[in-house]
Amino acid sequence: MTGKVKAVIIVIAVMVISGVVSFFSVVAATGKTDRIFPGVALKGTPLGNKSRNEVLKTLDEYVNSLKNESITVKFGNRSAKFKLADINLQVNAASIMNMAWAVGRQGNFLNQWQDRKNVARNGREVPVEFSFDQNKLNSILQNLTKEFNVPPRDAELVVTPSDAVQILESSEGRGVDLRNASEQVMSIINGESAPEIVLKIVNLKPVLTTQDLENMRVNGELARFTTYFDAKKTNRVFNIRVAAQALDGRMIKPGEVFSFNEVVGPRSQEAGYKLAPSILNNEFIDSLGGGVCQVSTTLYNTLLQADMEIVERSNHSLTISYVPIGQDAAVAYGYKDLKFKNNLPGAVIIKSTVSGNTVTLKLFGDVAEKKSVHIVNNIVKEYPFQIVYKNDATLAQGSQRVDQKGTKGYRVMSRKSVYQNGQLLGEKPLSESYYKPLNEIILVGSKPVHGKPNSGPGSNGENNPEPVPTTVPEEPASEPVPPIAPPAELPSGLPSETPTPAPSPEEPAAPPEVPPTEPPSDT
């Protein structure tokens, strides 16, 4: 190779290298500007040669224009409109601008140059990611279609004032299906469809149909029981009303176990209960919910008359006056409950009424299952009460006053005879009842009489004779208890009165003690 040839080759190589360097320098230099390369577009709007700020402005104008676009909503033979701005339409402007600027600036210099040529020749759309508030969309569509919607109506079982059972029939409703509304909106935003949403009309089924209620087989009264109270004890009456109202209309399906405490709930101020007398540790005290036990006791006797299966029942620690002995049901939230199982093939419904000085509980179900029940309570043991004397400085020395009338304790065995259509189905024992005796408390005066020294009660001193029992005031009249008449079909010779108490040689010396931490029973 001659020197002249070598010189030519060197010149050519220098020129090539210089061209390559110049090419890369140009590619690098143009890549550092803030201008968008030609051919880049946003939804058909060219962005080429625009700066970043100009792109952001263009994007803002586009989104604002889109927000003001009206969307037609069609449902049935009606239509309505809303704007995309109403559903808080948003875009990530910074992300879109960065994607537009990145076109032709990725990869090595050769790839960047080739990409720029391709974009300039064929163009490239920058993808736009929109977002909107789904909850606002649903709220707007629900509001636009609310007059068109017809809610379904559940069947309802109604007990008339005359105790007739009626079924108010169910009906289907009408509504719109919103499940694909958001997809239709996104298609409009992306320019893939016309600004129109079509909502499908759907039939809305009731939760409880007429057939459902008919299958429950509730068609008449199975049993009822009424107890009486003193209407002047306003707090106690108020508590009775609250508890009775909680039971009213409650349905118990076949095989279901009903809990009084679960339905009535805690006896608290928040639940509306007031202070009234309750039994705690063999004494009457004021506590929230006093009187609720009369509702549970009334329900218990209703259940007995309907021959329901009693799952849990407790007697009071002391005897009560509004039902026969052995037929009470004490409750204390979290401690004592009244539970029963619906042992019938159909459902039963509880209805309650508080009127005047009475509370009545009724049980409705399939009258084909109605039975007559006769209850016998045998007192098998009596426990005498004790007389306790207490000093009272407010009474004159030597005088006495009965502060608490004593009552006996009892052990009671109960059973029921069940009849249907005049035929004896059988006899069933009920849970035993233990009632403690209530001490009689006599207050003895210790207040000194003028001119006579006080040597204390019980002294036999000349000036302080032994207290002489005074006449005990009569016990307040008990609240009336309705007589429990035997069923009409009872065979002759069956006792309708509580039999004479019979002693039991196996009887313990005293009824079982109640732990001192026992909560008050809502008497």
C-alpha positions in Angstrom: 0.0 0.0 0.0 1.4 3.3 -1.1 1.6 6.3 1.2 -1.0 8.1 -0.9 -3.5 5.3 -0.3 -2.8 5.3 3.4 -3.4 9.0 3.6 -6.8 8.6 1.9 -7.8 5.8 4.3 -6.8 7.9 7.2 -8.8 10.9 6.0 -11.8 8.8 5.4 -11.6 7.2 8.8 -11.2 10.6 10.4 -14.3 11.8 8.6 -16.3 8.8 9.6 -15.3 9.1 13.2 -16.0 12.8 13.1 -19.4 12.1 11.6 -20.2 9.5 14.2 -19.1 11.7 17.0 -21.1 14.6 15.5 -24.1 12.3 15.2 -24.0 11.1 18.8 -23.4 14.7 19.9 -26.5 15.9 18.1 -28.6 12.9 19.4 -27.3 13.6 23.0 -27.9 17.3 22.7 -31.4 17.1 21.4 -32.2 14.6 24.1 -31.3 17.0 26.8 -33.9 19.6 25.8 -37.3 19.9 27.4 -39.0 19.7 24.1 -41.3 16.8 23.0 -40.2 15.1 19.8 -42.4 15.5 16.7 -45.1 12.9 16.2 -46.0 12.5 19.9 -49.7 13.2 20.5 -52.2 13.2 23.3 -55.7 11.9 22.3 -55.1 13.3 18.8 -53.6 16.6 19.9 -50.0 17.0 18.7 -47.4 17.6 21.4 -44.3 17.8 19.2 -41.8 20.6 19.8 -43.8 21.7 22.9 -42.0 22.3 26.2 -42.9 20.5 29.4 -45.0 23.4 30.7 -46.8 23.6 27.3 -47.6 19.9 27.5 -49.0 20.3 31.1 -51.2 23.2 29.8 -52.4 21.1 26.9 -53.2 18.2 29.2 -55.1 20.5 31.6 -57.2 21.9 28.8 -58.0 18.4 27.5 -59.0 17.1 31.0 -61.2 20.1 31.7 -62.9 19.7 28.4 -63.5 16.0 29.2 -64.8 16.9 32.7 -67.5 19.1 31.2 -68.7 16.4 28.9 -72.3 15.2 29.7 -73.0 11.5 30.0 -76.5 10.3 29.2 -77.8 7.5 31.4 -80.6 5.4 30.0 -82.8 3.0 32.0 -86.1 1.6 30.9 -87.9 4.3 28.9 -86.2 7.1 30.9 -82.9 9.0 30.7 -80.9 11.4 32.8 -77.5 13.2 32.5 -74.5 13.9 34.6 -71.0 15.3 34.0 -67.7 13.5 34.4 -66.6 16.3 36.8 -69.4 15.1 39.1 -67.5 11.8 39.7 -64.2 13.6 40.5 -62.4 12.7 37.2 -58.6 12.9 37.7 -55.4 12.2 35.7 -51.8 12.1 36.8 -50.5 15.0 34.7 -46.9 14.7 35.8 -46.8 11.0 34.8 -48.3 11.7 31.4 -45.9 14.5 30.7 -42.9 12.4 31.7 -44.1 9.6 29.3 -44.4 12.1 26.5 -40.9 13.5 27.1 -39.4 10.0 27.3 -40.3 9.1 23.8 -37.1 9.0 21.7 -34.9 9.3 24.8 -34.6 5.7 25.9 -31.8 3.2 25.0 -28.5 3.9 23.3 -28.0 6.9 21.0 -28.7 4.8 17.9 -31.9 3.4 19.3 -33.0 6.9 20.3 -32.3 8.2 16.8 -34.2 5.3 15.2 -37.1 5.8 17.7 -37.4 9.5 16.9 -37.5 8.8 13.1 -40.2 6.2 13.6 -42.3 8.5 15.8 -41.9 11.4 13.3 -43.0 9.1 10.5 -45.8 7.1 12.2 -46.8 9.2 15.2 -47.3 7.9 18.8 -50.1 8.4 21.3 -49.2 8.9 24.9 -51.3 6.6 27.1 -53.6 8.4 29.6 -54.6 6.8 32.9 -57.8 8.3 34.3 -59.4 7.7 37.7 -62.8 8.6 39.2 -64.7 8.1 42.5 -66.6 4.9 42.2 -68.8 5.7 45.3 -69.8 9.1 43.8 -70.7 7.4 40.5 -72.9 4.9 42.3 -74.5 7.6 44.4 -75.3 9.7 41.4 -76.8 6.8 39.5 -78.9 5.8 42.5 -80.2 9.3 42.8 -81.0 9.6 39.1 -82.9 6.3 39.1 -84.5 6.5 42.6 -88.0 7.5 41.3 -87.8 4.5 38.8 -86.8 2.0 41.5 -89.6 0.1 43.3 -88.3 -1.8 46.4 -89.5 -5.3 47.0 -92.0 -5.9 49.8 -91.5 -8.8 52.2 -94.5 -10.8 53.3 -95.6 -9.9 56.7 -97.5 -11.8 59.4 -100.0 -9.6 61.3 -101.9 -10.5 64.4 -105.1 -8.4 64.5 -106.5 -7.0 67.8 -109.0 -9.9 67.7 -106.0 -12.3 67.6 -106.7 -13.4 64.0 -103.5 -14.2 62.0 -103.2 -12.6 58.6 -100.5 -12.7 56.0 -99.8 -9.6 54.0 -98.5 -10.9 50.6 -95.0 -10.2 49.3 -94.3 -8.5 46.0 -91.3 -8.1 43.7 -89.5 -4.8 43.2 -87.8 -3.2 40.3 -84.3 -1.6 40.1 -81.3 -1.0 37.9 -78.1 -3.0 37.7 -75.1 -0.8 38.4 -72.5 -3.5 38.2 -71.0 -2.6 34.8 -71.6 1.2 35.0 -68.0 1.9 35.8 -66.7 -0.1 32.8 -69.1 1.9 30.6 -67.8 5.2 32.0 -64.2 4.2 31.5 -64.9 3.3 27.9 -66.4 6.8 27.3 -63.4 8.5 28.9 -61.0 6.5 26.7 -62.9 7.6 23.6 -64.0 4.0 22.8 -67.7 4.6 22.9 -70.3 7.4 22.8 -71.1 9.3 26.0 -74.0 7.1 26.9 -74.6 4.5 29.7 -77.3 1.9 29.4 -78.4 0.4 32.8 -80.1 -3.0 32.7 -83.5 -3.3 34.5 -83.7 -6.1 37.0 -86.5 -7.6 39.2 -85.8 -7.4 42.9 -86.9 -10.5 44.9 -88.3 -10.1 48.4 -86.4 -11.7 51.2 -89.5 -13.2 52.7 -92.2 -14.4 50.3 -95.8 -15.2 51.0 -95.0 -18.9 50.5 -92.2 -18.7 53.0 -94.7 -17.4 55.7 -97.3 -20.0 54.7 -94.7 -22.7 55.2 -94.1 -21.4 58.7 -97.6 -22.7 59.6 -98.6 -19.8 61.9 -102.4 -19.6 61.8 -103.7 -19.1 65.3 -103.2 -18.8 69.0 -101.6 -21.7 70.9 -101.6 -20.3 74.4 -101.6 -17.2 76.5 -101.0 -16.1 80.1 -101.6 -13.0 82.1 -100.1 -11.7 85.3 -100.9 -8.6 87.3 -98.8 -5.8 88.8 -99.2 -2.6 90.8 -99.6 0.1 88.2 -98.5 2.8 90.8 -94.9 1.4 90.8 -94.0 3.4 87.7 -90.4 2.4 87.4 -91.2 -1.3 87.6 -94.1 -0.9 85.1 -91.7 0.9 82.7 -89.2 -1.9 82.9 -92.0 -4.4 82.2 -93.0 -2.5 79.1 -89.4 -2.4 77.8 -88.9 -6.1 78.2 -92.3 -7.0 76.8 -91.7 -4.9 73.8 -88.4 -6.6 73.1 -90.3 -10.0 72.9 -93.2 -8.7 70.8 -93.3 -10.2 67.3 -90.3 -12.5 67.8 -90.5 -15.6 65.6 -88.9 -18.9 66.6 -88.4 -21.4 63.8 -88.8 -25.2 64.3 -85.9 -26.6 66.3 -84.6 -23.1 67.2 -83.7 -22.4 70.8 -84.9 -19.0 72.2 -83.0 -17.2 74.9 -84.8 -14.5 76.9 -81.5 -12.7 77.8 -80.3 -12.7 74.2 -83.5 -11.1 73.0 -84.1 -8.7 75.9 -80.4 -7.8 76.3 -78.6 -6.3 79.3 -80.7 -4.4 81.8 -78.8 -1.1 81.6 -79.6 2.6 81.5 -78.6 2.7 77.8 -81.3 0.1 77.1 -83.8 2.3 78.9 -84.2 0.4 82.2 -84.9 2.1 85.5 -84.3 1.3 89.2 -86.9 -1.0 90.7 -87.0 -3.7 93.4 -85.0 -6.9 92.6 -84.0 -9.9 94.8 -80.3 -10.1 95.8 -78.9 -12.4 98.5 -82.3 -13.1 100.0 -83.2 -9.4 100.1 -85.2 -6.9 98.0 -83.0 -4.1 96.6 -83.4 -1.5 93.9 -81.5 -2.3 90.7 -81.8 -1.6 87.0 -84.4 -3.8 85.4 -86.5 -4.6 88.4 -89.7 -6.1 87.0 -88.2 -7.9 84.0 -88.7 -11.2 85.8 -92.4 -10.8 85.7 -92.2 -10.7 81.9 -90.0 -13.9 81.9 -92.3 -15.6 84.3 -95.4 -14.7 82.2 -93.6 -16.0 79.2 -92.7 -19.2 81.0 -96.3 -19.9 81.9 -97.3 -19.2 78.4 -94.8 -21.8 77.2 -96.0 -24.3 79.7 -99.6 -23.9 78.4 -98.3 -24.5 74.8 -96.2 -27.5 75.9 -93.0 -26.0 74.7 -89.7 -27.7 75.6 -88.1 -25.8 78.4 -84.3 -25.8 78.1 -83.4 -23.6 81.0 -85.4 -22.1 83.9 -84.6 -20.9 87.4 -86.9 -20.1 90.3 -86.5 -17.0 92.4 -84.7 -17.3 95.8 -87.9 -16.0 97.5 -91.5 -16.7 96.7 -93.4 -14.2 94.5 -97.0 -13.3 94.5 -98.0 -12.9 90.8 -98.0 -16.7 89.9 -98.6 -19.9 91.7 -95.6 -21.2 93.7 -93.3 -23.3 91.5 -94.3 -21.5 88.3 -92.0 -18.5 88.3 -88.9 -18.0 86.0 -86.2 -15.7 87.4 -83.7 -14.1 85.0 -80.5 -12.2 85.6 -78.4 -11.2 82.6 -75.3 -13.3 82.3 -76.4 -15.6 85.2 -79.9 -16.9 84.9 -81.8 -17.3 81.7 -85.1 -18.6 80.4 -84.6 -20.7 77.3 -87.0 -22.9 75.3 -86.8 -24.9 72.1 -89.6 -24.8 69.5 -90.5 -28.5 69.4 -93.3 -28.0 66.9 -93.1 -28.7 63.1 -94.0 -25.0 62.4 -92.8 -21.7 63.6 -94.2 -19.8 66.7 -94.5 -16.1 67.3 -94.6 -14.3 70.6 -97.0 -11.4 71.1 -96.9 -9.2 74.2 -99.4 -6.7 75.6 -99.0 -4.4 78.6 -102.2 -2.7 79.6 -103.5 -1.2 82.8 -102.1 -3.4 85.5 -101.6 -6.6 83.4 -98.9 -8.0 81.1 -100.1 -10.7 78.7 -97.9 -13.0 76.6 -99.4 -15.0 73.8 -97.9 -17.7 71.6 -99.1 -18.1 68.0 -98.5 -21.1 65.8 -100.2 -24.0 64.0 -103.5 -24.5 65.8 -103.5 -28.2 64.8 -100.7 -28.5 67.4 -102.7 -26.8 70.2 -102.8 -28.6 73.5 -104.4 -28.1 76.9 -102.1 -28.2 79.9 -102.9 -28.7 83.6 -100.2 -27.9 86.2 -100.0 -29.3 89.7 -97.5 -27.9 92.2 -96.7 -30.0 95.3 -95.1 -28.4 98.3 -92.9 -31.2 99.7 -91.1 -29.2 102.4 -91.5 -26.0 104.3 -88.7 -24.0 106.0 -89.7 -21.7 108.8 -88.4 -18.1 108.9 -86.5 -16.6 111.8 -87.3 -13.4 113.7 -84.4 -11.0 113.9 -84.5 -7.9 116.2 -82.5 -4.8 115.3 -82.0 -1.6 117.3 -83.5 1.5 115.9 -82.5 4.8 117.5 -85.4 6.6 115.8 -88.0 4.6 117.7 -88.9 5.3 121.4 -87.4 2.9 123.8 -89.6 -0.1 124.5 -91.5 0.2 121.2 -91.3 -2.2 118.3 -92.1 -2.1 114.6 -92.1 -4.8 111.9 -89.6 -3.7 109.3 -89.9 -6.8 107.1 -92.6 -9.4 107.2 -91.2 -12.9 107.3 -92.1 -15.6 104.8 -91.6 -19.4 104.8 -89.3 -21.2 102.4 -90.4 -24.1 100.3 -89.3 -27.0 98.2 -91.8 -27.5 95.4 -92.2 -30.4 92.9 -94.3 -29.5 89.8 -95.7 -31.6 87.0 -97.9 -31.0 84.0 -100.6 -33.1 82.3 -100.9 -32.5 78.6 -104.2 -33.1 76.7 -105.1 -32.8 73.1 -108.7 -33.2 71.7 -109.8 -34.4 75.2 -107.2 -37.2 75.3 -104.4 -37.4 77.8 -101.1 -37.4 75.9 -99.0 -37.8 79.0 -97.6 -36.3 82.2 -94.2 -34.5 82.4 -92.3 -33.4 85.5 -91.2 -29.7 85.6 -88.0 -28.4 87.2 -88.0 -28.3 91.0 -88.2 -25.0 92.9 -86.4 -24.1 96.1 -87.4 -20.9 97.9 -85.5 -19.6 100.9 -87.3 -18.3 104.0 -87.3 -14.6 104.4 -86.4 -13.4 107.9 -88.8 -11.3 109.7 -87.1 -8.1 110.9 -88.4 -6.3 114.0 -87.1 -2.9 114.8 -86.7 -2.3 118.6 -86.7 1.3 119.8 -83.6 2.5 121.6 -84.4 6.2 121.7 -84.4 7.3 125.4 -87.7 8.4 126.8 -87.6 11.8 128.6 -86.7 11.3 132.2 -85.8 7.6 131.8 -82.2 6.4 131.4 -81.4 4.2 128.4 -80.0 1.0 129.5 -80.3 -0.5 126.1 -82.8 -2.8 124.5 -83.2 -6.2 125.9 -82.4 -5.1 129.4 -84.7 -6.2 132.2 -83.9 -3.2 134.4 -86.6 -1.5 136.3 -86.6 1.5 134.0 -86.1 -0.4 130.8 -88.4 -3.4 130.6 -88.0 -6.2 128.2 -89.6 -5.2 124.8 -93.0 -6.6 124.5 -94.0 -7.7 121.0 -96.5 -5.3 119.5 -99.2 -6.1 117.0 -97.6 -7.0 113.6 -99.1 -4.9 110.8 -100.9 -6.9 108.1 -98.9 -7.9 105.1 -99.7 -5.7 102.1 -102.2 -7.3 99.8 -100.5 -9.4 97.2 -101.0 -8.6 93.6 -103.9 -10.6 92.3 -103.1 -13.9 90.7 -105.5 -15.1 88.0 -106.8 -18.6 88.8 -105.5 -21.3 86.6 -108.6 -23.1 85.4 -108.1 -26.7 84.3 -108.8 -27.5 80.7 -112.4 -28.1 79.7 -111.6 -31.7 78.7 -110.0 -32.7 82.0 -111.5 -36.0 83.2 -113.5 -35.9 86.4 -111.5 -36.5 89.6 -108.3 -34.7 88.4 -107.4 -32.2 91.2 -107.6 -28.6 90.1 -106.2 -27.2 93.3 -102.6 -27.4 94.6 -102.5 -30.6 96.8 -101.8 -30.4 100.5 -98.0 -30.2 101.1 -96.5 -33.6 101.6 -93.3 -34.1 103.6 -90.3 -35.8 101.9 -88.0 -37.9 104.1 -85.2 -37.3 101.6 -85.4 -33.6 101.9 -82.3 -31.7 102.9 -82.4 -29.7 106.1 -82.5 -26.4 104.1 -82.7 -25.3 100.5 -79.3 -24.8 98.7 -77.7 -21.5 99.4 -77.2 -19.0 96.6 -73.6 -17.7 96.3 -73.3 -14.1 97.7 -72.0 -12.9 94.4 -75.3 -13.8 92.6 -76.6 -10.8 90.6 -80.1 -9.6 91.4 -83.0 -11.3 89.8 -85.2 -8.9 87.9 -88.4 -9.7 90.0 
